[in-house]
């Protein structure tokens, strides 16, 4: 019997000795160590014989010993186990972290006689968890910084777009009298007049300045547009055919287009400009040496994985259909500092560049509700990627220009009311219209124009109305005019087509749109069409 008890005790001893956790036993009275296993001895780096008969204050800093003792007394007083998720412990090898469970050992009458402690070394696990937490924090911080940087970049480009649109609008208002009066002077000068050549030069310069404002308006996303379903593949063929005549012999152009491509809803002129600007920029990046420019157009239906990988911060929806247009070159590439500025108007790395090509691309993509990304590295080329949504079934052509049939030039006794807050524009329109045989009334602001029309509606045959004016803008003036006479022909004139405003304007009741700047004959053509009765401008 005694041998069997000894065998069982030896068996328990072997188990305790080989458990990888530290196991210790203290007496309940003085909390002195009376038992320690091998794992505890190795953890502390102290021979167990040196620990027997001593307590925590003999081996650990007072702060730690106070903590251990307080927990011991809590266990013994409560008579229940206590779990300590984390506690530091100074050892011969340095600080370790333990997960400790302390259990009271009671005698037959329920009085605590000993305290059993089982401690698992969680130092490595805790360090891994800490490293993972720091890595997560760092990743989240980088993501926040990336999102903040993207937001700041978007806000900066939007601010530049607003500024560019405002400059173009004001510049167009200055170009109207220049272009209009110069074209009027050409009408009035004989062919052989010595000043005729000078006026023609003014007209040519004004036309170039007008082209510059078109670039600015494209960047601002407020250029004149005619949205319709387009075959991008056909436009790519047309643009590459034109570009092929000018492409350097040392630069190859490789075109890969899915066939057939579903139509996109876009403005054909702006998409052509976008393609030309991207391809020209890529060819210039290759330089004089041999190189290759690749143009790809693919029909994709991105899933969540592709969106997260390629466009993680852009507003694209999984499951929707898009056209992805890529222009890639193996030219000089760009560093981060250049990439952050390439869409700014007037920023260019070329000596002869005006810095509006990629700015216009940015504005066109934004105006079409698309996404534009750049992947570039110095010495390794550049890939510009444009994403445009394909046509929805309910989208149809919406033209934002006049659509009436032209009348013969019989303008006598027709009266045009010109409402524009810019004196130079107003005066030019008045002089030009009088030269064309119209009677003309002018108003320097929206309220004055409304009051003038209300005073004698029958005297006005057509209104030439500026869209952007202080106080009472073109949208409000149009509503007031049509409230008096719903059949009144109104021509909307603007330095740039504000898309939001035009969506609210009853476009089908407009007689036409006259973009600034304009020549005398352009004004005559739009007004002649506007005087045609019985046909709507457009349907939406």
N, C-alpha and C positions, 0 to 999 in steps of 0.2 A: 504493500500500500504506500509506504513511504517512498519507495523507488518510483512508483507511478506518479506521485505528487511532484517529486523532483524532476521527473521527465517533462511533466506539463509545465512546470516553472521554467525549465531550461528552454522549452519550446517558445514560451512567451518572451523570454529574454532575447532569444535569437531574432524573433520578429521585431521587437523594439529596437534592437541593435542595428538591424538592416533597413529599417524604414528611412527613406531619404530626407524626411523632415526632422527638424530638431525637436526632441522630446526631453522634457525636464520635469522633475518633481520637487516641490518644496514642502517643508513642514508648515502646518497652518499657524503655528505660534510665532516664530521668529522669521518665517519666510526664508529659511536657509535651504540651499540646494542639497538634496540627498540622493538624486539620481539624474544622470545625464547620458544620452546615447552618443554613438560615434558621430552621427551627422551634426549634432550640436557642438561637439568638440571641434570638429573640422571647421564649422562655420565661425565659431568665436576665435579659434586659434589658441585656445587655452586648454591644457590638459585637464581632464575632468577631476582628477585627484586634487588639483589645486582649488577647485570650485566647491567641493563638498564641505559643508559646515559654514559656508560664507553666503552673504546675500548680494543683491544687486549693487549696493553702494560700494562694495569691495572691487567692482570691475568696470562699472559704467559711470559716465558723467552724472552729476547730481540731478540734473534736469530729467535725464532718461530714467534714472533710478526712481525718482519721485513718481514718474508716470507709471512705471512697471508696478511699483508697490501699491499705488492707488487702485490700479485695476485688480491686483491680487486681492486687496481688502474688499473691493466691490463684489468679487466672485464669492469669496468666503462668507461675507455678510448676507448676501442674497441667496446663497445656496443653489444658484443656477449658473449655467455656462455663460460666458461672455465672448462675443466675436469681435476682434479688433482688425478691421479691414487692412489698415496700414499703420505701421509704427517703425520709426528709424532705430537702428542699433549700431553702435560703434564697435567694431571688431579690430583684431590685429591687422586685417587686410584693408581696413577702411570702412566707410559707412555702408550698411546694407539695409534693405527694407523688407519687413516681414509681415505676413498675414498670420495672426496668432489667435488660437482658440484656447481659452482657459476654462478648466472644469474643476469644480470642487469634488474631492473624494471624501465621502461621509462614512462615519462608523455606524454601528448597528442602531444607535439611538438618534441618528440624523445629525450628529455634530461633525463639522468639518475637521478632518484630521490632516489632510494633505491638499495640495493644489497641483493639478496636472496641466502642463502647458505643451501645446503642439504648434510649432511655428514653421511656416513654409516660406522659403526665401523667394520673394517676388521681385528682386532687384532688376534682373534682366527683363522680365515681363513689363515691369513698370517703366523701364527705360525705353523699351520698344513702343509702348503705348504713348509715352511722352514724345518720342521722335515722330510717331504717326500723327499725333495731335499737332505738333509743330509744323509737320509737312502739310497737313490739311490747312492750318492757319496760313502758312506761306502761300499755298496754292490759291486759297480764297482771297488772300491779299493781292496776289498777282492778277487774279480774275477781276477783282474790284478795280485795281489800277488800270487793267486793260479796258474794262468797261468805261471807267471814268475818262481815260484817255480818248476812247472812241467817241464818248459823249461830247467831250470838249472839242474834239476834231470836227464832229458833226455840227456843233453849235458855231464853231469858228467859220466853217465853210458856209453854213446858213447865213451867218452875219455878213460874210463876204458876198454871198449871193444877193442878200437884201441890198447891200451897198452897191453892188454891180448893177442890179436892176434899177435902183434909184438914179445912179449916174447915167445909165443908158436912157432912162425916161427923160431926165433933164436935158441930156445931150440931144435926144431926138427932138425935143421942143425947140432947141436952138437950130437944129438942122432943117426944121420945117420952113422957116422964113428963108434960110440960105438956099435950099433946094427949090422951094416954090418961087421965090423972087427971081432966082437965076433962070428957071425955066420960063417964067413970065417975060424976063428980059429977052430971052432967045426968041420968043414969039413976036416981040415988038421990034427987034432989030432986023434990018435987011440982011440977006445972006452975005453981002460983000462989005458989011460994016466992019471997021477995024477992031471994034470991041467984041465982035462975035467970038473970036478965038479965046479971048480972055474969059468970057462968060462960060464957054464950053469947058474951060479948065476948072472953073469954079464948080460946075456941075459934076465933072469927073471926080474932083476932090471930095465933094459932098457925098457922092455915091460910095466912095471908098470909106468915108467916115460912117456912113449908114451901115456898111457891111461890118465894120468894127462893132457897132452897137448890137448887131444881130448876134455876134459872138458873145457879147456880154449878156444879152437876154437869154441866150441858150444856156449859159452858165447859171444864170439866176433861175432857170426853169420857167420863164414867163414869156418865151418867144411865141410868135404866131404859129399856130399848129392846125392841122387838119387830121383828126384822128380817124383811122379807117383800118379794116383788116388788110394786112400786107403779107405778101409772099417774101419772106426774108431771103430765101434762096435765090429768087430772081434779082433782088436788089444786090446781093453779094456778087452775082455774075456781072451785073452792069458796072458796079464799082471796080471790081478787079479788072474788067476789060479796059476801063478808063485808066486805071492805075498802071496796068501792064505796059502802056505806051510810055510812061514816065519812069518806071522802075529801072534802077541801075542794073546793067548787065551782070554785075558781080553779086547782086542780091536775088536769091530765088524766092518765089512766092508759091507756097504749097497750100492748096485749098481742100478742106475736108468738110463736106456738108451732108448731113443726113437727108435722105430722099425717100419720101417727100417730107418737108417740114410743115407742121401745122402753122396756120397764119398767126401773126401777132397783131395786136391792136396798137397802132403807132402812127406817127406822122412820117411819111416817106422821105420828105426833104431832110428832116432832122436825123433819121436813121442813116441816110446816105452820108450826111455830114459826120455822124458818129463813126461810121466805117472808114471814111477817108481820113479823118483825124487820127484814128487808132493805127491804121496801116501806114500812114505817112510818118507818124511818130516812131513806129517800129523800124521802118526802113532807115530813118535818120539815125536811130540808135545803133544799127549795124555799122554805119559809117561807110568808108570807101573800100574796106576789105571785103573779101568774100563772106557771105552770110546767108541766113535763111529766115524767112518770115512765114509762120504758119497761121492760117486762118481756119478755125474750126467752128461749126455750128451744130449743136446736138439738141435733140428733143429728149428731155429727161423728166422723170417723175420721182423726185428725190424722197427717200425715206428719212426717218429720224437720224440714222447713223450718218448718212451723207451730209445732212444739214449740220450736224454737230461737228463733222470733220472739216467741211469746206466753208460753210457760212454760219459759224456758231453764234454770231452776234447780230445777224440780220433777220429782217422780218419776212421769212419765207415759210410756207406751210407745206408740211409733208403731205403727199398724196395729190397735190396740185401739179399741173403740167406747165413746164417752162421751156424756153429756148435758152441754152447756154452758148454764148458767143465768146470765143477766145481768140485773141491775137497775141501770138508768142514770137519773140525774136531771140537770137543768140548773140545779141550785141553787148554793149558795155555794162548794162545793168545799172542799178541804183542802190545807194546806201539808204539807211533809215532816215537820215536828215533830209535827203532829196524827196523820198517817198512821202514824207509828211507835208510837202509843199507843192507837189506836182499839180494839184487841182486848183491852186490859187490863181486867180486871174493876174496876168502879167509876170508870172514867175516862169523863167525858162533857163535851161542849161545851154541853149544854143546861142551863138553870137548874134545870129540874125532872127531869132525867134521872138514872136510877140507875146508868147505865154498865154494864149487863149484857146489853143487846140484842145488840150486835155480839160481845161476849165469848162469848155463847151460840152465835152463828152460827159463830164460829171453832171452838168445841169440837164442835159438831154435825158440821161438815165433817171435822174431824180424826177424830172417832169413826167416820165413814163411810168413811174412807180416801180422801177427796177432796182437792181443791186449791182454795184460796181466794186470789184476787188482787184488788188494788185499783188503780184507775187514776184519779187525781184531781189537780186543780190549782185553786188558789184562783181563784174567779170564773168557773170553766169547768165546774163540775159534777163528778160522781163516777160511776164505773162499778164495781160489785162483780160479780166473776165467780166462779161456783162450778162446779167440774168434778166430776161423779160418774160412775163406771163403770156401764155397763148390766148387767143380770142375766146371769150365766153360766148355762149350761144345767143345771149341777148344783146350783145354789142353790135352797134351799127355805125355807119359813117356819120360823123358830126363835123360839119365844116363850119369854121368860125370866120368866114369871109362872106361878102355879098353874093347873092345868087339871083338877082333879077336880070331880065333881058335888057340890053342897051336900047336906048331911044336915039333917033336922029338928033343932031345938034340943033334943037329948036328951043332955046332957053329963054327967049324974050318973054317978059311978063311973068316969069317964074321967080318966086321969092324964096331965098334961103336964109334961115336964121342960124347964125354961127354963135355957139355958146362955148367959150373957152376962156380960162382965166389968164392965159399967156398973151400979153398985148402983141408981141411980135407975130405969134401964130395967128391971132385974130385978124391983125392988119393984113398979113399976107393972103389969108383966105378971102378977105373982103376984096382986095385988089384983084386977085386972080378970078374970083367969081364974076366981078363986074366986067373984067376983060372978056369973059366967056359969054356975057350977055345976061347974066342974072341980076335981079334986084337983091340987095343984101341988107339984112338987119344983124346987128351984133350985140352980144351981151357979155359983160366981163366976169360974170359968175352965174352959178346955177339958179339962184333965187331970182336974179334980174331976168334971166332967160324965161323962166316960168311965168313971171308977171307980164313980160312983154307978149308972150304967146296968149295968155289968158285975156289980155286986153283986146286982141283982134285975131282970133284963131284962123279966120278965113283968109287973112292976108299972108299967111305962111304956107308955102307948098312943101317945104322940107326943112328938117333941122339937122345941122352938122354939130354933133355934141361931143365934147371932150369927156372921156370916162373919168379921169382923175382930176378932181378939183377940191379945194378946201371947202369946209362947211357943208354945202349941199353937193354931193358927188353925182357923177353921171347916172348911177343906178337909181338914185332918188328922183333926179330930174326927169329921167325917162318915165318913171311911174306917174309922176304928176302930169307930164305932157300927154301921155296916153289916156289918162283919166279924163282929160278934156276932149281929146279926139283920138279914139282907138285906131283910126285908119291913117293917122299922121305918119308919113315916111320919116324915119329917124336914122341917120348915119352915125355910127359910133366911131369916134376917132381917138386913138390912144398910142402912146409911145411904147407900150407893151401890153399884151393881152393878159389881164389879171384873170387867171382861170377861175378862182373862187367867185369873183364878181360876175363873170359871164355865166356861170352855172345858175346863178340866181336871177339873171336877166332873161325875160321872155325872148330868146333869140329869134324865134319864129316870127316875132312882130317887128324885128329890126329890118330896115331896108338895106342894110349893108354895114360893113366895117372898113374903115380907112386907116390902115396902119401908118403911123408917123415914122420917118419923114416921108413926104410924098411930093411928086412933081405936079405941075398944073394939069397935065393930061391925065395923070392917075386920079386926081381929084375929080376931074370932069367925068371920067369913065364911071367911077363909083356913084356919083350923084346922078348921072344919067340913068344908070340901072335902078337907083333908088326911086326915081320918079315914075318908073313903070308900075302900073297898078295891077292888082289881081293875082300876083304870084308870091308865095311866102319865100322867106330867105332860106330856111332849112328846116328839117324836121329832126327831132332828137328822140 
